[in-house]
Amino acid sequence: MYGWIFRNLPGPLWFRIIIAIVLVVAAVLLLMQFVFPWLSQFNPLNDSTIGGGV
């Protein structure tokens, strides 16, 4: 799959490497900004009871 994506990127090798790095950084940023915070509300491990006393 990754080979198919890399082969279909336009330009010479050095430009395809730069585009691939930008795509990976964009995917990580998208996950960190939107997907993981949304998923954290469904994670039962976030509900801590330590220090929740009166």
N, C-alpha and C positions, 0 to 999 in steps of 0.2 A: 504494500500500500504506500509506504513512504517513498519507495523507489519510483512508483508511478507518479506521485506528486512531484518529486524532484525532476523527473524526466520531462514533465509537462510545463515546468516553469520556463519562461522565455529568457533568452540572452545567453551569454557565455557562462562558463563554469563559475567564475568569481562572482558574477552578478546573481546567479542562482543560489550560491551559498549565502550571500547577503539577504536575499529575499527569504530564504528558508529560516535564517536566524530571526528576521523581523516577524515572520509568521509564528514562530515558536514563542517569541516574547509577547506578541499580541494575544496568543491563546492563553498563556499563563496569566497575563494581566486581566483578561476577561474572566477567567476562573476565579482569581483572587478578589476581584471587585464585585462580581455579581453572583456567581454560582455558589461558591463556598459559604458566603454569608447567608444566602437563602437556605442552603441545606443545613446550616448549623441549628436552625430552629427545630429541626426534626431529630436532632441528636440527643438521646437521653443522658449522655455522659456530661452534658453541660449543666445539668441540674445538681448543684452542689448543696449539701445540707450542713457543711462545716461552717461554723461561725454564724449560723442563722438563728441563734437563740435570742432571748430577750435581752 
